[in-house]
């Protein structure tokens, strides 16, 4: 039995793909309609799904009467024995979708769409057929590949796995965020200076040596032999330790919170941190680094973690909003997690851009806040 599904391509085709990854429908062939400029997108979908599913492309660019175009190319398919045809109406411009739906009504082709919020498969012309939630199968590399992006996982260490007890230090730092924030601001400056000078050693000024908050943080880092600090000279053990002290620690902390949440929320399907994204723009490779990337209920979630002061918070927010839309389509979501106090201006701007902000005032319930945000992605 051949199950053939048809759909119309647009710039955000994830809901054409997720039903195919769900074994419930047992799709064997996918026919995609689109314009000539959708050909690259089709090729990426084909490379993802074949050989398990045969993928075909029909170019609408030469047609002015789309109903006749569909009739010409689909009528013969309807005559095939031992085959069923279904229309996924989740994507595509109205001028392509409506005549295709009209064709499906005339020829009694079962039609469904994937609800944007719940990710439920809903039958349009067969109300007696039960709705159900599409399985959460797509992973981060597959998701990004659809948007013509290459993901490279860094060699970042999971410090909470490698260093027993460092999780307690993370929780202490988060619990005392308001008190320790000035110390981390100085530590960020020192670690960044080391990166710029390509050195792992830096001498603190007498004033810096007197910072009580910084001294407490350095003591914690010394316990795990991530640094040496003696006579006002700070030496990082290696480049990984320098990056960790420069803010990667909070990314690692949040990453492990999300790993723990996976056992509570089944819609969390993939997570990684310190992900490098490559995209081709006019024959140039543009690189972006994402702190944490999660897929929840087949939607991309980007989390930016900042331990530095948000003096240019509006730039950070606009950049995050741009990356969210470019990397994950209209259903993607973004969060800014700031170790420092966030200005009212930035809170208002984040609200306008639909970006979730977690600041130090929320750190006492940070796990609960992240879980609540993931639940807002829908699914069950």
C-alpha positions, 0 to 999 in steps of 0.5 A, spaced: 500 500 500 502 506 497 501 512 502 502 519 498 502 525 501 501 532 497 503 539 500 505 546 498 512 549 500 513 555 503 519 558 507 517 554 513 516 547 511 517 544 518 509 541 518 510 538 512 516 534 514 514 532 521 508 528 519 513 524 515 517 522 521 511 520 525 511 512 523 503 513 525 502 515 517 506 510 514 508 515 508 511 512 502 511 518 497 511 526 498 509 530 492 511 538 493 508 543 489 512 550 489 515 556 485 522 555 482 526 559 488 523 553 492 528 548 489 533 548 493 529 547 499 526 541 496 533 538 495 534 539 502 528 536 504 529 530 499 536 529 502 533 528 509 527 524 507 530 519 502 531 513 501 525 512 506 520 516 503 520 518 495 520 526 494 518 529 488 517 536 486 512 540 481 514 547 479 508 552 479 512 557 476 509 556 469 502 555 471 497 561 471 491 556 472 493 552 478 487 548 479 488 545 472 495 544 474 493 540 479 488 536 475 493 535 470 499 532 475 495 529 480 489 525 476 493 520 474 496 518 481 489 518 483 488 512 478 493 508 481 491 501 485 493 500 492 494 507 493 491 513 498 492 520 497 492 525 502 493 533 502 497 536 508 494 543 508 499 546 513 503 550 509 503 554 502 500 561 500 493 561 499 493 562 492 496 555 491 493 552 497 485 554 495 485 551 488 489 545 491 483 544 496 478 545 491 481 539 487 481 535 493 474 536 495 472 534 488 476 528 488 474 526 495 482 526 498 483 526 505 485 533 508 489 535 514 493 540 517 498 540 523 496 545 528 501 551 530 500 551 537 498 543 539 502 540 533 496 536 533 494 533 526 487 535 525 482 532 519 479 537 515 474 534 511 473 527 515 471 530 522 469 523 525 477 521 524 480 522 531 485 528 531 492 526 534 499 529 536 504 528 531 510 525 534 516 529 536 522 526 532 526 531 528 532 533 531 537 539 531 541 538 525 535 536 521 531 542 523 537 546 521 538 543 515 531 544 512 533 552 513 540 551 509 544 551 516 550 547 518 551 545 525 557 544 528 557 541 536 563 544 539 568 540 544 565 544 550 566 540 556 559 538 561 563 541 567 557 538 571 559 531 569 566 532 569 567 535 576 563 532 582 560 537 586 561 543 581 553 543 580 552 545 588 557 551 586 553 553 580 547 553 584 550 557 589 552 562 584 545 563 581 542 563 588 547 569 590 546 572 583 545 580 585 551 579 590 556 576 586 554 580 579 560 585 580 565 579 581 563 576 575 563 582 571 570 583 573 572 576 572 569 576 565 573 582 563 579 578 566 577 572 562 576 576 555 583 580 556 586 573 556 583 571 550 585 578 546 592 577 548 592 570 547 594 568 554 592 564 560 595 569 565 593 576 567 595 580 573 590 583 577 590 591 579 590 592 587 583 595 586 581 588 583 584 584 588 580 588 593 573 586 590 570 581 595 565 578 591 571 576 585 575 573 591 569 568 593 568 566 586 576 565 585 576 561 591 570 557 588 574 556 582 580 554 585 577 548 589 576 545 582 583 547 580 580 550 574 585 556 576 591 558 580 591 565 584 597 567 588 600 574 589 594 577 585 596 573 579 590 569 576 592 563 571 587 559 568 588 552 567 587 551 560 582 555 554 576 550 557 577 553 564 578 560 561 571 560 557 568 557 563 569 562 567 567 567 562 560 565 562 560 558 559 558 556 566 551 558 566 550 555 559 552 549 562 548 550 568 542 551 564 543 545 559 543 540 565 537 543 568 534 542 561 537 535 561 533 534 567 527 537 565 526 531 559 524 526 564 518 531 566 516 533 559 516 528 554 515 534 548 523 536 549 526 532 544 533 535 543 538 539 546 545 542 545 549 548 548 555 552 545 552 550 538 556 553 532 552 555 526 554 556 519 550 559 513 552 561 506 550 568 504 552 570 497 558 565 497 560 567 504 560 563 510 557 566 516 558 564 523 553 564 529 554 561 536 548 559 539 549 558 547 543 553 548 538 550 542 532 546 544 527 543 540 520 542 544 514 540 540 517 540 534 519 548 535 526 551 535 528 554 542 534 559 542 536 561 549 542 566 550 545 566 556 549 573 559 553 574 565 555 581 562 552 588 563 546 589 558 549 596 556 547 594 549 541 590 551 537 592 545 542 590 540 542 583 544 535 583 543 534 585 536 540 580 534 536 574 538 530 576 535 533 576 528 536 569 529 530 566 532 526 567 525 532 566 521 534 559 524 527 556 526 521 560 522 515 563 525 514 558 530 521 558 533 522 561 540 527 565 544 529 567 551 534 571 554 537 569 561 541 575 564 545 574 570 545 582 571 539 586 572 535 588 566 533 595 565 525 596 564 527 599 557 530 592 555 524 588 558 519 592 554 523 591 548 523 584 549 515 584 550 515 587 544 519 582 540 516 576 544 522 574 547 522 571 554 527 574 559 529 571 566 533 575 570 536 575 577 529 576 581 527 569 577 533 565 579 530 562 585 525 558 581 529 558 574 527 551 573 520 552 574 520 558 569 524 554 564 519 548 564 513 553 564 516 556 558 517 550 554 510 548 556 507 554 552 510 551 546 504 546 546 503 539 546 502 533 551 
